[in-house]
Amino acid sequence: MTTTTEAPAGPIVRDDLTAESYHADRTSISSSGLRALLAPGCPAQFKYDRDNPQPPKREFDLGHAAHKLVLGIGEELEPLDFDTYLTKAAKQARDEAREAGAVPLLTHEWEQVQAMAAAIRQHPVAGPLFTPGTGRAELSLFWTDRETGVRCRVRPDWLKEMPGLALGVDYKTIRSADPETVSRAIRDHSYHQQDALYTDGIWAVLDPEDVRFIFVFQSKIPPYLITVRELADQDRDIGRARNQRALRLYKDCESTGIWPDWTGPITEIPTISMPTYDTLRQAEEYL
C-alpha cells in the first residue's frame, strides 16, 4: 500500500490509485471524513477511526461486488460454491479469498449482484449513464480549498466528460430505492455534503464549463429497482455550508492537535432534552 506523503498545492488527477491508497491518504480529507467530523460524529471519533482502520465488513460485500460489475473496476470477486458459511470448508474459502484481496460471495450473492448489474444495464436512464467507454471509473481528484487552505480529495464512481459538461455519477445500493427511503438516506448519510464536495472538486480540478452530479440508487431486493435523481439546489447549498464548517473544524484540529468529542471542554455539566419534535408533541399532550 502506498500513501501520498507530500500534498501538491495545485489540482491533480490520479488514475493510478487503488481504493486502499486513496482512503489511506493523510495529506487531504475526503467527503466521508468531512461528514464524520460533524454531528452525529465528532472530531475525536474521526481521528480514532482514521488512525485505526477497520477490516472490511461483510455487510459491504454486496455493494462492493455490484460496483465492480457495474463500473468495471474494484476488488476482484470470488464466487464460492457454498450457500452459507456454516461449514469449515466455506469459512476457509471465504478467509482465503479475503487474504488474496478478493470479495467472497456465496452462490446466491453472486447470482444477486449479476442480476443487479443486468438491471442497471437494462435501465433506460442508468444504463446509458454507465455505458462502458463513455466515462472513467473512480478517478481520484485532489485540490486545495480556497477558503481554508485544506487539501481535499474526491473519487467519483463514474465521470463522463462531454463538450461543455462534466457529469459525475454516484452508484449506491440501498435496501429499497423508493424515493422516500432515498430522501431519508440523503439526510441520514449527509449525501448532500458528498454532492457538494464532488461538484466543487470536479469544478476545481477539471475546470469544465458546467458540472452536474447524479445519484443512482438501486434496491438490494428483487427485481432490483432503480431510482436516478439529481439533488435539489437548496440541499446542495446546505451541504456546501456544512462542508465549509467541517473544513474549518478540521483545519483547527490539525493545527492545534486537539480533537474534541461532542461536548468539548466544559466547566459545568450541560443539560439535554428530547428531540425538538418529541418535546413539542409531549408538551401539547401533557402540559
HUSUL-V591687 format. One record per residue. N is the residue number from 0. RES is the residue in one letter. PHI is phi in radians with two decimals (NA if undefined). NEAR is the number of other C-alpha atoms within 12 Angstrom. Layout:
BEGIN
N&RES&PHI&NEAR, N&RES&PHI&NEAR
END
This chain:
BEGIN
0&M&NA&12, 1&T&-2.06&15, 2&T&-2.24&18, 3&T&-1.30&21, 4&T&-1.81&12, 5&E&-2.26&12, 6&A&-1.77&22, 7&P&-1.04&19, 8&A&-1.30&18, 9&G&-1.58&21, 10&P&-1.23&27, 11&I&-2.41&24, 12&V&-2.08&25, 13&R&-2.14&24, 14&D&-1.94&20, 15&D&-2.02&18, 16&L&-1.57&25, 17&T&-1.29&23, 18&A&-1.04&27, 19&E&-1.10&21, 20&S&-1.17&20, 21&Y&-1.06&31, 22&H&-1.24&29, 23&A&-1.49&26, 24&D&-1.07&29, 25&R&-1.97&24, 26&T&-1.68&26, 27&S&-2.57&37, 28&I&-2.16&41, 29&S&-1.78&40, 30&S&-1.08&39, 31&S&-1.11&30, 32&G&-1.17&36, 33&L&-1.08&44, 34&R&-1.16&38, 35&A&-1.23&35, 36&L&-1.27&39, 37&L&-1.69&32, 38&A&-0.98&21, 39&P&-1.43&19, 40&G&-1.46&26, 41&C&-2.87&27, 42&P&-0.99&34, 43&A&-1.07&28, 44&Q&-1.22&23, 45&F&-1.01&31, 46&K&-1.11&26, 47&Y&-1.09&19, 48&D&-1.12&20, 49&R&-1.18&23, 50&D&-1.42&14, 51&N&-2.29&11, 52&P&-1.06&15, 53&Q&-1.62&11, 54&P&-1.15&14, 55&P&-0.99&20, 56&K&-1.70&14, 57&R&-1.03&20, 58&E&-1.12&18, 59&F&-1.66&20, 60&D&-1.04&31, 61&L&-1.10&39, 62&G&-1.09&36, 63&H&-1.10&35, 64&A&-1.17&38, 65&A&-1.10&41, 66&H&-1.03&35, 67&K&-1.05&29, 68&L&-1.27&31, 69&V&-1.39&39, 70&L&-1.62&36, 71&G&1.39&24, 72&I&-2.54&25, 73&G&2.34&26, 74&E&-1.10&27, 75&E&-1.15&23, 76&L&-1.81&32, 77&E&-2.19&29, 78&P&-1.14&28, 79&L&-1.93&27, 80&D&-1.53&21, 81&F&-2.44&23, 82&D&-1.63&20, 83&T&-2.54&19, 84&Y&-1.83&20, 85&L&-1.37&13, 86&T&-1.63&13, 87&K&-1.11&12, 88&A&-1.12&16, 89&A&-1.15&22, 90&K&-1.12&21, 91&Q&-1.14&17, 92&A&-1.10&26, 93&R&-1.08&31, 94&D&-1.14&22, 95&E&-1.13&17, 96&A&-1.13&22, 97&R&-1.14&24, 98&E&-1.09&16, 99&A&-1.47&15, 100&G&1.45&20, 101&A&-1.82&24, 102&V&-1.69&35, 103&P&-1.34&40, 104&L&-2.36&38, 105&L&-1.15&29, 106&T&-0.95&20, 107&H&-1.23&18, 108&E&-1.24&32, 109&W&-1.11&29, 110&E&-1.13&22, 111&Q&-1.14&27, 112&V&-1.18&35, 113&Q&-1.15&29, 114&A&-1.17&27, 115&M&-1.13&38, 116&A&-1.12&37, 117&A&-1.12&24, 118&A&-1.13&30, 119&I&-1.09&36, 120&R&-1.09&24, 121&Q&-1.52&20, 122&H&-1.26&24, 123&P&-1.15&16, 124&V&-1.86&21, 125&A&-1.15&32, 126&G&-0.97&25, 127&P&-1.10&21, 128&L&-1.05&34, 129&F&-1.78&36, 130&T&-1.00&25, 131&P&-0.97&19, 132&G&1.55&15, 133&T&-1.73&19, 134&G&-2.77&24, 135&R&-2.09&30, 136&A&-1.64&37, 137&E&0.86&33, 138&L&-1.38&35, 139&S&-1.67&36, 140&L&-2.03&40, 141&F&-2.19&40, 142&W&-2.75&36, 143&T&-1.91&30, 144&D&-1.15&30, 145&R&-1.19&18, 146&E&-1.34&15, 147&T&-1.96&19, 148&G&1.34&22, 149&V&-1.45&33, 150&R&-1.36&36, 151&C&-2.11&46, 152&R&-2.58&43, 153&V&-2.43&45, 154&R&-2.49&41, 155&P&-1.02&42, 156&D&-1.00&36, 157&W&-2.56&40, 158&L&-2.26&39, 159&K&-1.89&34, 160&E&-1.82&27, 161&M&-2.13&18, 162&P&-0.98&11, 163&G&1.40&14, 164&L&-2.66&20, 165&A&-1.92&32, 166&L&-1.99&34, 167&G&-1.65&43, 168&V&-2.23&43, 169&D&-2.04&38, 170&Y&-1.82&40, 171&K&-2.26&39, 172&T&-1.65&37, 173&I&-2.60&33, 174&R&-0.96&24, 175&S&-2.44&24, 176&A&-1.65&30, 177&D&-1.13&24, 178&P&-0.95&24, 179&E&-1.16&14, 180&T&-1.15&20, 181&V&-1.07&31, 182&S&-1.04&26, 183&R&-1.16&18, 184&A&-1.12&22, 185&I&-1.05&28, 186&R&-1.17&21, 187&D&-1.16&17, 188&H&-1.83&26, 189&S&0.94&34, 190&Y&-1.16&38, 191&H&-1.19&38, 192&Q&-1.23&40, 193&Q&-1.05&41, 194&D&-0.97&44, 195&A&-1.10&38, 196&L&-1.20&46, 197&Y&-1.15&45, 198&T&-1.07&41, 199&D&-1.13&39, 200&G&-1.16&41, 201&I&-1.12&40, 202&W&-1.00&29, 203&A&-1.17&29, 204&V&-1.59&30, 205&L&-1.70&31, 206&D&0.88&20, 207&P&-1.39&22, 208&E&-1.22&16, 209&D&-2.62&21, 210&V&-2.31&31, 211&R&-2.30&33, 212&F&-2.28&38, 213&I&-2.08&36, 214&F&-1.77&38, 215&V&-2.04&36, 216&F&-1.78&40, 217&Q&-2.26&40, 218&S&-1.15&33, 219&K&-1.62&30, 220&I&-2.05&21, 221&P&-0.99&20, 222&P&-1.54&20, 223&Y&1.06&29, 224&L&-1.18&30, 225&I&-2.26&36, 226&T&-2.15&32, 227&V&-1.88&31, 228&R&-2.49&26, 229&E&-1.99&29, 230&L&-1.18&31, 231&A&-1.11&20, 232&D&-0.99&17, 233&Q&-1.08&15, 234&D&-1.17&22, 235&R&-1.12&29, 236&D&-1.11&21, 237&I&-1.12&23, 238&G&-1.06&33, 239&R&-1.14&30, 240&A&-1.13&24, 241&R&-1.11&29, 242&N&-1.07&39, 243&Q&-1.11&30, 244&R&-1.11&22, 245&A&-1.17&35, 246&L&-1.12&36, 247&R&-1.14&26, 248&L&-1.13&31, 249&Y&-1.08&36, 250&K&-1.07&28, 251&D&-1.14&20, 252&C&-1.12&22, 253&E&-1.13&22, 254&S&-1.33&12, 255&T&-1.67&11, 256&G&1.33&14, 257&I&-1.84&18, 258&W&-2.08&25, 259&P&-1.27&25, 260&D&-1.51&22, 261&W&-1.14&19, 262&T&-1.66&19, 263&G&1.38&15, 264&P&-1.19&12, 265&I&-2.40&10, 266&T&-1.93&7, 267&E&-2.32&8, 268&I&-1.30&9, 269&P&-1.32&11, 270&T&-1.54&7, 271&I&-2.51&9, 272&S&-2.40&10, 273&M&-1.17&12, 274&P&-0.95&10, 275&T&-0.91&11, 276&Y&-1.04&11, 277&D&-1.21&13, 278&T&-1.07&15, 279&L&-1.13&14, 280&R&-1.13&13, 281&Q&-1.30&13, 282&A&-1.14&12, 283&E&-1.12&10, 284&E&-1.36&9, 285&Y&-1.98&9, 286&L&-1.87&8
END
